[in-house]
Amino acid sequence: MYPTRATAQAALDAKDLFVLEDAGKLLGAARINKAQVDSYAEGDWEFAARDEEVCVFTL
């Protein structure tokens, strides 16, 4: 099942992991960085953007 603990640990180690917590409960987590997989270039995006103008939200 995705994401795995290793996926979250890699994001934490890279300082890309962001979490939402309330009263000690984890409500959500995301990895935000600029690391795009190759298949993203094939997408039919609404707006054209250079690689340095894009952030990737995963996890």
N, CA, C and O atoms as CSV, one atom per row, in Angstrom:
chain,resi,resn,atom,element,x,y,z
A,1,MET,N,N,0.847,-1.174,0.000
A,1,MET,CA,C,0.000,0.000,0.000
A,1,MET,C,C,0.898,1.244,0.000
A,1,MET,O,O,1.925,1.267,0.678
A,2,TYR,N,N,0.523,2.241,-0.733
A,2,TYR,CA,C,1.283,3.488,-0.830
A,2,TYR,C,C,0.547,4.575,-0.068
A,2,TYR,O,O,-0.681,4.629,-0.138
A,3,PRO,N,N,1.221,5.418,0.635
A,3,PRO,CA,C,2.663,5.419,0.855
A,3,PRO,C,C,3.052,4.465,1.976
A,3,PRO,O,O,2.256,4.145,2.857
A,4,THR,N,N,4.272,4.034,1.913
A,4,THR,CA,C,4.801,3.165,2.962
A,4,THR,C,C,5.521,4.013,4.007
A,4,THR,O,O,5.746,5.207,3.807
A,5,ARG,N,N,5.874,3.391,5.106
A,5,ARG,CA,C,6.659,4.084,6.128
A,5,ARG,C,C,7.978,4.581,5.531
A,5,ARG,O,O,8.442,5.672,5.862
A,6,ALA,N,N,8.579,3.772,4.648
A,6,ALA,CA,C,9.843,4.168,4.008
A,6,ALA,C,C,9.658,5.417,3.152
A,6,ALA,O,O,10.550,6.264,3.089
A,7,THR,N,N,8.507,5.537,2.493
A,7,THR,CA,C,8.212,6.735,1.696
A,7,THR,C,C,8.178,7.970,2.588
A,7,THR,O,O,8.769,8.997,2.257
A,8,ALA,N,N,7.496,7.869,3.701
A,8,ALA,CA,C,7.415,8.989,4.636
A,8,ALA,C,C,8.773,9.290,5.248
A,8,ALA,O,O,9.120,10.456,5.431
A,9,GLN,N,N,9.548,8.258,5.568
A,9,GLN,CA,C,10.873,8.462,6.161
A,9,GLN,C,C,11.803,9.165,5.176
A,9,GLN,O,O,12.577,10.039,5.566
A,10,ALA,N,N,11.729,8.787,3.905
A,10,ALA,CA,C,12.548,9.446,2.881
A,10,ALA,C,C,12.193,10.921,2.776
A,10,ALA,O,O,13.082,11.762,2.637
A,11,ALA,N,N,10.905,11.247,2.841
A,11,ALA,CA,C,10.470,12.642,2.797
A,11,ALA,C,C,10.951,13.397,4.029
A,11,ALA,O,O,11.380,14.546,3.926
A,12,LEU,N,N,10.882,12.761,5.186
A,12,LEU,CA,C,11.362,13.378,6.419
A,12,LEU,C,C,12.863,13.632,6.349
A,12,LEU,O,O,13.330,14.716,6.698
A,13,ASP,N,N,13.610,12.641,5.900
A,13,ASP,CA,C,15.064,12.774,5.784
A,13,ASP,C,C,15.467,13.891,4.829
A,13,ASP,O,O,16.473,14.567,5.042
A,14,ALA,N,N,14.675,14.081,3.774
A,14,ALA,CA,C,14.955,15.126,2.779
A,14,ALA,C,C,14.407,16.488,3.191
A,14,ALA,O,O,14.568,17.473,2.471
A,15,LYS,N,N,13.758,16.537,4.356
A,15,LYS,CA,C,13.127,17.766,4.844
A,15,LYS,C,C,12.037,18.269,3.901
A,15,LYS,O,O,11.822,19.473,3.761
A,16,ASP,N,N,11.354,17.323,3.258
A,16,ASP,CA,C,10.253,17.615,2.340
A,16,ASP,C,C,8.897,17.260,2.940
A,16,ASP,O,O,7.870,17.456,2.290
A,17,LEU,N,N,8.870,16.742,4.163
A,17,LEU,CA,C,7.635,16.242,4.746
A,17,LEU,C,C,6.933,17.344,5.536
A,17,LEU,O,O,7.535,17.995,6.389
A,18,PHE,N,N,5.652,17.538,5.235
A,18,PHE,CA,C,4.821,18.504,5.942
A,18,PHE,C,C,3.626,17.752,6.517
A,18,PHE,O,O,3.021,16.921,5.839
A,19,VAL,N,N,3.291,18.047,7.762
A,19,VAL,CA,C,2.180,17.337,8.406
A,19,VAL,C,C,1.193,18.326,9.008
A,19,VAL,O,O,1.544,19.454,9.354
A,20,LEU,N,N,-0.050,17.872,9.123
A,20,LEU,CA,C,-1.092,18.620,9.815
A,20,LEU,C,C,-1.460,17.802,11.039
A,20,LEU,O,O,-1.829,16.632,10.934
A,21,GLU,N,N,-1.356,18.428,12.195
A,21,GLU,CA,C,-1.618,17.746,13.452
A,21,GLU,C,C,-2.583,18.587,14.275
A,21,GLU,O,O,-2.524,19.816,14.252
A,22,ASP,N,N,-3.467,17.923,14.996
A,22,ASP,CA,C,-4.402,18.609,15.874
A,22,ASP,C,C,-4.554,17.796,17.151
A,22,ASP,O,O,-4.954,16.632,17.108
A,23,ALA,N,N,-4.239,18.398,18.268
A,23,ALA,CA,C,-4.355,17.748,19.578
A,23,ALA,C,C,-3.632,16.406,19.605
A,23,ALA,O,O,-4.139,15.429,20.158
A,24,GLY,N,N,-2.451,16.367,19.008
A,24,GLY,CA,C,-1.653,15.150,19.020
A,24,GLY,C,C,-2.055,14.109,17.991
A,24,GLY,O,O,-1.446,13.040,17.928
A,25,LYS,N,N,-3.066,14.397,17.183
A,25,LYS,CA,C,-3.503,13.463,16.152
A,25,LYS,C,C,-2.988,13.920,14.790
A,25,LYS,O,O,-3.128,15.088,14.427
A,26,LEU,N,N,-2.401,13.011,14.052
A,26,LEU,CA,C,-1.953,13.302,12.696
A,26,LEU,C,C,-3.166,13.286,11.772
A,26,LEU,O,O,-3.851,12.271,11.651
A,27,LEU,N,N,-3.422,14.412,11.127
A,27,LEU,CA,C,-4.583,14.525,10.243
A,27,LEU,C,C,-4.222,14.380,8.772
A,27,LEU,O,O,-5.064,14.002,7.958
A,28,GLY,N,N,-2.986,14.678,8.431
A,28,GLY,CA,C,-2.581,14.579,7.037
A,28,GLY,C,C,-1.095,14.797,6.890
A,28,GLY,O,O,-0.444,15.351,7.775
A,29,ALA,N,N,-0.564,14.358,5.769
A,29,ALA,CA,C,0.858,14.527,5.483
A,29,ALA,C,C,1.042,14.688,3.980
A,29,ALA,O,O,0.257,14.171,3.186
A,30,ALA,N,N,2.085,15.409,3.606
A,30,ALA,CA,C,2.386,15.605,2.188
A,30,ALA,C,C,3.881,15.805,2.018
A,30,ALA,O,O,4.566,16.297,2.914
A,31,ARG,N,N,4.359,15.421,0.877
A,31,ARG,CA,C,5.738,15.705,0.490
A,31,ARG,C,C,5.675,16.778,-0.592
A,31,ARG,O,O,5.013,16.604,-1.615
A,32,ILE,N,N,6.366,17.882,-0.355
A,32,ILE,CA,C,6.373,18.990,-1.314
A,32,ILE,C,C,7.817,19.289,-1.680
A,32,ILE,O,O,8.639,19.607,-0.820
A,33,ASN,N,N,8.112,19.181,-2.970
A,33,ASN,CA,C,9.464,19.468,-3.459
A,33,ASN,C,C,9.387,19.793,-4.952
A,33,ASN,O,O,8.306,20.075,-5.469
A,34,LYS,N,N,10.506,19.756,-5.631
A,34,LYS,CA,C,10.537,20.050,-7.063
A,34,LYS,C,C,10.939,18.822,-7.879
A,34,LYS,O,O,11.296,18.948,-9.051
A,35,ALA,N,N,10.884,17.640,-7.271
A,35,ALA,CA,C,11.299,16.405,-7.944
A,35,ALA,C,C,10.137,15.841,-8.768
A,35,ALA,O,O,9.220,15.226,-8.223
A,36,GLN,N,N,10.188,16.054,-10.070
A,36,GLN,CA,C,9.139,15.569,-10.959
A,36,GLN,C,C,9.575,14.254,-11.601
A,36,GLN,O,O,10.734,14.102,-11.987
A,37,VAL,N,N,8.660,13.320,-11.713
A,37,VAL,CA,C,8.960,12.094,-12.457
A,37,VAL,C,C,8.832,12.390,-13.945
A,37,VAL,O,O,8.123,13.315,-14.341
A,38,ASP,N,N,9.521,11.604,-14.768
A,38,ASP,CA,C,9.561,11.855,-16.214
A,38,ASP,C,C,8.173,11.912,-16.850
A,38,ASP,O,O,7.948,12.692,-17.776
A,39,SER,N,N,7.246,11.096,-16.364
A,39,SER,CA,C,5.920,11.047,-16.997
A,39,SER,C,C,5.151,12.362,-16.850
A,39,SER,O,O,4.202,12.600,-17.598
A,40,TYR,N,N,5.537,13.215,-15.910
A,40,TYR,CA,C,4.862,14.507,-15.766
A,40,TYR,C,C,5.020,15.357,-17.026
A,40,TYR,O,O,4.139,16.153,-17.351
A,41,ALA,N,N,6.137,15.194,-17.734
A,41,ALA,CA,C,6.372,15.968,-18.951
A,41,ALA,C,C,5.353,15.627,-20.030
A,41,ALA,O,O,5.129,16.424,-20.941
A,42,GLU,N,N,4.732,14.452,-19.939
A,42,GLU,CA,C,3.770,14.009,-20.935
A,42,GLU,C,C,2.347,14.482,-20.633
A,42,GLU,O,O,1.437,14.257,-21.431
A,43,GLY,N,N,2.153,15.133,-19.490
A,43,GLY,CA,C,0.821,15.567,-19.093
A,43,GLY,C,C,0.282,16.688,-19.963
A,43,GLY,O,O,1.043,17.480,-20.519
A,44,ASP,N,N,-1.016,16.746,-20.071
A,44,ASP,CA,C,-1.688,17.817,-20.810
A,44,ASP,C,C,-2.089,18.890,-19.795
A,44,ASP,O,O,-3.252,18.969,-19.399
A,45,TRP,N,N,-1.136,19.704,-19.379
A,45,TRP,CA,C,-1.333,20.685,-18.313
A,45,TRP,C,C,-2.056,21.917,-18.839
A,45,TRP,O,O,-1.893,22.300,-19.997
A,46,GLU,N,N,-2.844,22.523,-17.988
A,46,GLU,CA,C,-3.577,23.731,-18.364
A,46,GLU,C,C,-2.629,24.910,-18.575
A,46,GLU,O,O,-2.857,25.744,-19.451
A,47,PHE,N,N,-1.561,24.979,-17.769
A,47,PHE,CA,C,-0.608,26.078,-17.866
A,47,PHE,C,C,0.786,25.531,-18.121
A,47,PHE,O,O,1.215,24.585,-17.461
A,48,ALA,N,N,1.488,26.117,-19.066
A,48,ALA,CA,C,2.873,25.738,-19.332
A,48,ALA,C,C,3.762,26.360,-18.253
A,48,ALA,O,O,3.578,27.521,-17.888
A,49,ALA,N,N,4.712,25.595,-17.749
A,49,ALA,CA,C,5.626,26.105,-16.722
A,49,ALA,C,C,6.983,25.422,-16.862
A,49,ALA,O,O,7.066,24.238,-17.186
A,50,ARG,N,N,8.032,26.181,-16.614
A,50,ARG,CA,C,9.374,25.611,-16.610
A,50,ARG,C,C,9.554,24.787,-15.338
A,50,ARG,O,O,8.851,25.010,-14.352
A,51,ASP,N,N,10.488,23.838,-15.351
A,51,ASP,CA,C,10.721,22.969,-14.197
A,51,ASP,C,C,10.925,23.754,-12.903
A,51,ASP,O,O,10.434,23.351,-11.849
A,52,GLU,N,N,11.642,24.862,-12.978
A,52,GLU,CA,C,11.926,25.634,-11.761
A,52,GLU,C,C,10.712,26.403,-11.234
A,52,GLU,O,O,10.766,26.987,-10.152
A,53,GLU,N,N,9.629,26.401,-11.994
A,53,GLU,CA,C,8.404,27.086,-11.578
A,53,GLU,C,C,7.357,26.121,-10.979
A,53,GLU,O,O,6.248,26.533,-10.637
A,54,VAL,N,N,7.719,24.866,-10.862
A,54,VAL,CA,C,6.765,23.835,-10.459
A,54,VAL,C,C,7.123,23.250,-9.108
A,54,VAL,O,O,8.297,23.009,-8.827
A,55,CYS,N,N,6.125,23.019,-8.268
A,55,CYS,CA,C,6.286,22.252,-7.036
A,55,CYS,C,C,5.471,20.980,-7.175
A,55,CYS,O,O,4.411,20.983,-7.801
A,56,VAL,N,N,5.956,19.904,-6.602
A,56,VAL,CA,C,5.292,18.607,-6.680
A,56,VAL,C,C,4.763,18.252,-5.288
A,56,VAL,O,O,5.482,18.330,-4.292
A,57,PHE,N,N,3.508,17.866,-5.249
A,57,PHE,CA,C,2.818,17.529,-4.007
A,57,PHE,C,C,2.484,16.044,-4.056
A,57,PHE,O,O,1.692,15.615,-4.895
A,58,THR,N,N,3.086,15.247,-3.156
A,58,THR,CA,C,2.848,13.801,-3.136
A,58,THR,C,C,2.696,13.308,-1.710
A,58,THR,O,O,2.788,14.077,-0.753
A,59,LEU,N,N,2.465,12.035,-1.592
A,59,LEU,CA,C,2.416,11.260,-0.355
A,59,LEU,C,C,1.065,11.053,0.143
A,59,LEU,O,O,0.881,10.415,1.180
